[in-house]
C-alpha cells in the first residue's frame, strides 16, 4: 500500500527507488492513482484508489469540521475525523480490505469507530470561541492537508 510519495528528507528520484524496491516485494501493489510520483513506478497489475479516479473511489463526499461522509460502491461511510486527506486514507484502507476479502459493510463499521491518532488534528481545547488544534504535519503536502481540513 502506497498512499503518497512527496519530497520528505530525500529527493523524489531517491524515494522512488525505495518505493520501487518495496513494491517489488509485494504480491499485489495498491497505490494512490492520483500520485504521479507513484503511478510512474507502478508495475502492471497494480490496484489503485483515489478520491476521483482509481479502482476504488468514494462518491458524494461531504466534509465538515467534525468528520466526513461518503459512499463507496453504494455503501455509506462516516469518519469521525475531518478532511479530504482522511477520506483518501480511508479509501486506501477500504481498497486493501476489499482486496483481502472484507466486505464494505464491515469496512464502514470499522472506520466509523476510528477516532484518529494523537497529534493529528487533535483538539486540545478552546478559549473565547477559538478552537486550538494540534497537528504534527511536517512537510508542505501534510501542512496543506491540515490547513484544508481546518477550513471545513
Backbone bond lengths (Angstrom), bond angles and torsions (degrees), N, CA, C in turn:
res aa  C-N    CA-C-N  psi(-1)  N-CA   C-N-CA  omega(-1)  CA-C   N-CA-C  phi
1 X - - - 1.441 - - 1.519 107.65 -
2 X 1.309 116.10 124.11 1.462 122.04 177.25 1.526 108.63 -127.02
3 X 1.337 116.58 115.51 1.457 121.90 -176.91 1.518 112.66 -84.87
4 X 1.324 116.70 -45.78 1.454 120.27 -178.84 1.517 109.94 -157.90
5 X 1.315 114.56 162.26 1.457 120.80 176.65 1.527 106.23 -141.60
6 X 1.311 114.93 97.33 1.456 122.80 179.97 1.522 108.29 -124.85
7 X 1.317 116.06 158.22 1.462 120.11 178.41 1.525 109.22 -59.55
8 X 1.307 115.25 121.78 1.452 122.38 179.88 1.528 107.73 -152.51
9 X 1.293 117.22 89.09 1.463 125.44 179.13 1.532 114.01 81.34
10 X 1.312 118.50 -20.52 1.467 121.94 177.82 1.519 108.93 -137.74
11 X 1.326 116.85 160.76 1.465 122.17 178.54 1.533 110.08 -70.59
12 X 1.338 115.21 153.80 1.467 121.67 -176.57 1.527 112.07 -55.05
13 X 1.329 118.03 -46.07 1.471 119.50 -176.43 1.534 111.85 -62.85
14 X 1.315 117.55 -33.55 1.470 120.86 177.00 1.526 109.54 -70.16
15 X 1.325 116.00 -45.04 1.463 120.18 178.34 1.524 111.30 -62.13
16 X 1.329 117.08 -39.03 1.473 119.92 178.01 1.524 110.94 -59.97
17 X 1.313 117.12 -37.49 1.465 120.36 176.35 1.520 111.53 -61.25
18 X 1.331 116.26 -43.28 1.469 120.70 177.43 1.531 110.68 -62.06
19 X 1.338 115.77 -44.58 1.464 120.07 -178.51 1.527 110.81 -66.88
20 X 1.324 117.71 -40.96 1.471 120.04 177.92 1.521 110.33 -59.51
21 X 1.326 116.67 -42.31 1.465 120.74 178.68 1.533 109.86 -62.72
22 X 1.322 117.00 -45.08 1.466 120.98 178.39 1.528 110.58 -59.86
23 X 1.338 116.55 -50.65 1.465 121.41 -177.98 1.524 111.30 -60.28
24 X 1.329 117.31 -34.45 1.473 120.46 -178.82 1.524 111.89 -63.65
25 X 1.320 117.29 -18.78 1.459 121.50 179.86 1.529 112.86 -97.79
26 X 1.327 117.01 0.64 1.462 121.44 -179.55 1.519 110.85 -92.28
27 X 1.315 116.69 137.19 1.461 120.27 174.37 1.522 109.48 -64.28
28 X 1.337 116.68 -44.85 1.455 123.03 175.44 1.520 107.91 -134.82
29 X 1.308 116.39 125.19 1.463 120.47 176.46 1.526 108.71 -88.83
30 X 1.314 115.54 139.08 1.465 122.00 175.07 1.523 106.15 -125.69
31 X 1.342 116.29 117.83 1.464 119.65 -175.33 1.523 111.89 -129.92
32 X 1.305 114.73 160.71 1.456 122.78 175.38 1.530 108.25 -74.26
33 X 1.325 116.59 115.14 1.470 121.82 -177.64 1.519 112.42 -68.71
34 X 1.328 117.76 -10.63 1.455 121.46 -177.23 1.523 112.95 -100.35
35 X 1.322 116.66 6.83 1.462 121.87 177.92 1.528 108.99 -106.61
36 X 1.328 115.56 100.94 1.465 120.02 -178.58 1.526 112.33 -55.75
37 X 1.327 117.43 -35.92 1.462 120.93 -179.09 1.526 112.27 -66.32
38 X 1.320 117.44 -22.05 1.464 121.56 175.57 1.522 111.44 -91.00
39 X 1.333 115.99 -43.64 1.468 119.87 -177.57 1.525 111.57 -59.19
40 X 1.311 115.97 -34.28 1.472 119.40 -177.33 1.525 112.60 -69.68
41 X 1.332 118.33 -15.16 1.469 120.32 179.76 1.531 112.62 -115.05
42 X 1.336 116.94 3.36 1.466 120.60 -176.10 1.528 111.41 -74.62
43 X 1.322 117.01 131.71 1.470 119.77 175.69 1.530 110.54 -76.97
44 X 1.321 116.44 165.93 1.469 119.53 177.09 1.532 108.32 -63.87
45 X 1.316 115.88 149.26 1.458 120.97 -178.79 1.519 113.76 88.18
46 X 1.323 116.38 1.18 1.461 120.58 179.57 1.526 109.83 -68.57
47 X 1.317 116.85 135.43 1.469 122.69 173.56 1.525 107.52 -86.10
48 X 1.334 116.67 148.22 1.451 119.64 -176.06 1.528 112.21 -131.80
49 X 1.316 114.90 159.08 1.452 122.94 174.19 1.529 106.74 -144.65
50 X 1.303 116.60 165.16 1.459 120.90 176.16 1.511 110.60 176.83
51 X 1.313 115.56 169.90 1.461 120.20 178.65 1.521 111.89 -74.16
52 X 1.345 116.91 -31.97 1.464 119.57 -176.82 1.522 113.66 -122.06
53 X 1.310 118.46 -21.89 1.464 119.47 175.61 1.525 110.45 -152.84
54 X 1.316 114.58 157.57 1.449 123.04 -176.28 1.516 108.59 137.35
55 X 1.320 116.92 177.88 1.469 121.04 178.55 1.533 111.29 -65.93
56 X 1.321 117.10 -35.72 1.465 122.95 178.90 1.525 107.89 -122.99
57 X 1.340 116.28 122.48 1.473 121.93 -179.25 1.528 109.89 -139.78
58 X 1.334 115.92 143.35 1.458 118.78 174.25 1.529 111.40 -82.09
59 X 1.308 116.21 156.63 1.462 123.04 175.40 1.522 108.53 -127.63
60 X 1.327 115.74 166.66 1.466 122.40 174.90 1.534 111.73 49.89
61 X 1.314 116.70 46.95 1.473 121.58 -177.83 1.524 109.88 -73.89
62 X 1.330 114.78 130.62 1.469 122.00 173.98 1.517 107.00 -134.91
63 X 1.335 116.43 120.83 1.462 120.39 178.08 1.525 109.37 -116.74
64 X 1.315 114.92 145.67 1.462 120.41 173.01 1.524 106.99 -141.63
65 X 1.296 116.44 -176.80 1.454 120.38 -176.23 1.515 114.93 -68.42
66 X 1.323 117.26 -7.38 1.462 120.98 -176.14 1.521 113.57 -114.27
67 X 1.324 117.27 -11.08 1.450 119.17 -178.57 1.513 111.74 167.66
68 X 1.308 115.25 -163.63 1.456 121.76 -175.63 1.520 109.88 -145.77
69 X 1.319 115.62 141.74 1.463 122.57 174.75 1.520 108.79 -120.55
70 X 1.315 116.68 144.06 1.462 121.93 177.40 1.519 108.42 -166.40
71 X 1.308 115.80 171.13 1.464 120.97 173.78 1.517 109.01 -124.50
72 X 1.308 115.79 152.42 1.468 122.66 170.45 1.519 105.48 -131.91
73 X 1.314 115.67 120.81 1.465 122.25 -179.33 1.533 111.02 49.03
74 X 1.335 116.23 42.36 1.453 122.43 176.74 1.519 115.45 84.97
75 X 1.316 118.54 -11.47 1.467 122.37 -179.75 1.531 109.43 -85.70
76 X 1.343 118.36 122.21 1.466 119.58 177.24 1.532 112.00 -73.77
77 X 1.330 114.74 143.79 1.463 123.02 177.06 1.520 108.70 -128.17
78 X 1.331 117.09 145.64 1.457 123.39 171.38 1.531 107.84 -132.54
79 X 1.326 115.44 121.01 1.460 120.94 174.19 1.521 108.56 -99.93
80 X 1.311 117.11 144.01 1.456 122.25 177.58 1.526 111.51 -90.08
81 X 1.324 117.14 10.19 1.466 123.05 179.00 1.521 108.56 -123.99
82 X 1.347 117.50 140.50 1.464 120.37 -175.92 1.526 113.14 -86.57
83 X 1.322 115.64 163.41 1.460 122.03 169.91 1.515 114.22 106.96
84 X 1.339 113.98 141.61 1.467 119.51 176.96 1.520 111.73 -62.17
85 X 1.331 117.73 -32.26 1.464 119.73 178.73 1.528 110.96 -61.75
86 X 1.329 117.52 -33.72 1.458 119.81 176.79 1.528 111.72 -73.51
87 X 1.323 117.29 -33.29 1.467 120.53 173.47 1.532 109.12 -63.34
88 X 1.335 116.82 -42.59 1.468 120.58 178.07 1.527 110.96 -62.46
89 X 1.334 116.99 -43.82 1.466 120.32 178.51 1.527 111.27 -63.65
90 X 1.336 116.50 -41.11 1.463 120.03 177.91 1.530 110.60 -63.84
91 X 1.324 116.85 -39.72 1.464 121.03 178.10 1.525 110.19 -62.31
92 X 1.319 116.73 -39.10 1.472 120.81 176.36 1.523 110.43 -61.88
93 X 1.327 116.07 -44.46 1.468 120.16 179.33 1.527 110.75 -62.45
94 X 1.333 116.46 -40.84 1.466 120.67 178.48 1.529 110.15 -64.22
95 X 1.330 116.85 -43.03 1.476 119.95 179.07 1.524 110.62 -58.72
96 X 1.328 116.86 -43.84 1.469 120.55 179.50 1.529 110.76 -66.53
97 X 1.333 116.49 -43.77 1.464 120.39 -179.05 1.529 111.41 -63.81
98 X 1.338 116.36 -43.90 1.469 119.68 177.89 1.523 110.80 -60.18
99 X 1.317 116.28 -40.94 1.471 120.32 178.86 1.538 110.73 -61.27
100 X 1.329 116.07 -30.75 1.466 120.73 -179.39 1.529 112.65 -89.65
101 X 1.353 117.27 1.96 1.454 120.56 175.55 1.522 115.47 95.44
102 X 1.326 118.35 8.16 1.467 121.56 178.16 1.526 108.42 -80.35
103 X 1.318 117.68 137.22 1.463 120.70 -178.68 1.528 111.00 -80.78
104 X 1.336 116.14 160.28 1.461 122.42 -175.99 1.527 112.83 -63.54
105 X 1.312 118.18 -37.20 1.469 120.39 179.92 1.526 110.67 -62.37
106 X 1.316 117.04 -42.57 1.468 121.55 177.86 1.522 109.93 -63.72
107 X 1.324 116.86 -41.27 1.471 121.09 177.24 1.526 110.43 -59.59
108 X 1.336 116.74 -46.49 1.468 121.49 -177.98 1.527 110.93 -62.20
109 X 1.324 117.47 -43.09 1.462 121.07 179.85 1.534 110.69 -63.74
110 X 1.308 116.47 -42.92 1.466 120.30 -179.04 1.527 111.04 -66.71
111 X 1.319 117.31 -45.50 1.465 120.10 -178.65 1.524 112.15 -67.55
112 X 1.322 117.53 -29.32 1.460 120.53 177.34 1.530 111.54 -65.04
113 X 1.315 117.09 -27.37 1.465 122.01 179.84 1.528 112.91 -83.25
114 X 1.330 117.38 -15.30 1.464 121.11 -177.13 1.526 109.91 -68.20
115 X 1.318 116.77 123.87 1.462 122.33 -176.99 1.531 112.86 -103.48
116 X 1.318 117.42 5.39 1.461 120.14 -177.78 1.517 110.86 94.20
117 X 1.335 115.37 -177.08 1.459 120.33 179.40 1.530 108.99 -124.72
118 X 1.290 115.48 161.17 1.461 121.07 -178.29 1.536 110.64 -58.18
119 X 1.326 114.76 138.04 1.454 123.66 176.06 1.523 113.74 64.98
120 X 1.294 117.82 22.55 1.466 122.86 170.79 1.520 106.67 -119.21
121 X 1.303 115.94 98.01 1.456 123.81 -179.01 1.527 110.55 51.34
122 X 1.327 114.99 46.91 1.458 121.56 -178.04 1.527 109.76 -93.10
123 X 1.321 115.99 123.19 1.460 120.68 176.66 1.522 108.51 -71.19
124 X 1.343 115.77 126.44 1.473 118.73 178.84 1.518 111.46 -111.35
125 X 1.328 116.28 4.11 1.453 120.05 175.76 1.509 112.17 143.55
126 X 1.332 114.98 177.57 1.454 119.68 177.28 1.523 108.92 -144.16
127 X 1.304 113.83 156.50 1.457 120.90 178.23 1.516 108.36 -148.26
128 X 1.315 116.29 127.29 1.456 121.65 176.49 1.543 111.33 51.53
129 X 1.351 115.58 46.98 1.472 123.88 178.38 1.528 113.62 66.86
130 X 1.332 117.56 18.02 1.469 122.09 175.80 1.521 107.71 -111.44
131 X 1.324 115.82 119.99 1.465 122.24 179.55 1.531 108.69 -86.88
132 X 1.329 116.48 131.98 1.457 121.66 177.85 1.526 107.77 -104.63
133 X 1.334 115.37 124.91 1.461 121.94 -175.44 1.527 109.11 -121.11
134 X 1.321 116.17 136.19 1.465 122.55 177.31 1.520 108.52 -105.94
135 X 1.314 116.59 132.68 1.460 121.17 177.68 1.515 108.62 -149.84
136 X 1.328 117.24 133.22 1.459 120.05 -177.59 1.528 113.61 -92.19
137 X 1.326 116.83 25.48 1.473 120.36 175.52 1.528 108.68 -49.45
138 X 1.332 116.68 133.61 1.462 119.50 -170.58 1.521 114.82 -133.91
139 X 1.313 118.35 5.48 1.464 119.42 173.97 1.527 108.30 -143.86
140 X 1.326 118.42 166.92 1.468 119.66 -175.04 1.525 114.55 -54.87
141 X 1.319 117.27 -39.80 1.463 121.91 -179.34 1.534 110.50 -62.11
142 X 1.324 116.59 -47.38 1.463 121.57 -179.21 1.530 111.52 -70.13
143 X 1.332 117.19 -39.46 1.465 120.39 177.54 1.524 110.76 -61.39
144 X 1.320 117.54 -42.73 1.465 121.12 179.58 1.525 110.95 -61.71
145 X 1.337 117.77 -40.65 1.463 121.13 179.31 1.529 110.61 -65.77
146 X 1.312 117.48 -41.38 1.463 121.42 179.66 1.523 111.23 -65.67
147 X 1.329 116.32 -44.48 1.467 120.44 179.22 1.524 110.81 -63.86
148 X 1.327 117.17 -40.66 1.468 120.52 177.66 1.524 110.49 -62.16
149 X 1.332 117.93 -41.61 1.468 121.07 178.98 1.529 110.70 -64.00
150 X 1.320 116.51 -35.57 1.472 119.98 -179.72 1.527 112.17 -67.63
151 X 1.317 116.88 -23.58 1.456 120.56 -179.78 1.523 113.43 -82.94
152 X 1.330 118.00 -5.65 1.474 121.34 -179.28 1.504 111.22 -69.43
